[in-house]
Amino acid sequence: MAESALPGYDHSVWYGVLAPSGVPKDIVTRLSTAIRKAVDLPQTKEALKAQGLEPQATTPERFAALIRAEIVQNAKLIEVAGLKAE
């Protein structure tokens, strides 16, 4: 991709947990903390690595920024490819 029409294009696969809009911040914080603790468990890391995944936990704010950045990046890809919604 970077060599063709989108210099700097980078794509990786990720998994995440999302909540509906309007969930109170204290609940988002509690969920985020619990998920981070689960991802940091040695057995979780081991299981994920066995599947070829690189376990990482981040903050809700950083995860939201990642999603926003990917939307922008993929919009450019769609434009370059000339794709149209039907």
Rosetta blueprint (number, residue, H / E / L):
1 M L
2 A L
3 E L
4 S L
5 A L
6 L L
7 P L
8 G L
9 Y L
10 D L
11 H L
12 S L
13 V L
14 W L
15 Y L
16 G L
17 V L
18 L L
19 A L
20 P L
21 S L
22 G L
23 V L
24 P L
25 K H
26 D H
27 I H
28 V H
29 T H
30 R H
31 L H
32 S H
33 T H
34 A H
35 I H
36 R H
37 K H
38 A H
39 V H
40 D H
41 L L
42 P H
43 Q H
44 T H
45 K H
46 E H
47 A H
48 L H
49 K H
50 A H
51 Q L
52 G L
53 L L
54 E L
55 P L
56 Q L
57 A L
58 T L
59 T L
60 P H
61 E H
62 R H
63 F H
64 A H
65 A H
66 L H
67 I H
68 R H
69 A H
70 E H
71 I H
72 V H
73 Q H
74 N H
75 A H
76 K H
77 L H
78 I H
79 E H
80 V H
81 A H
82 G L
83 L L
84 K L
85 A L
86 E L
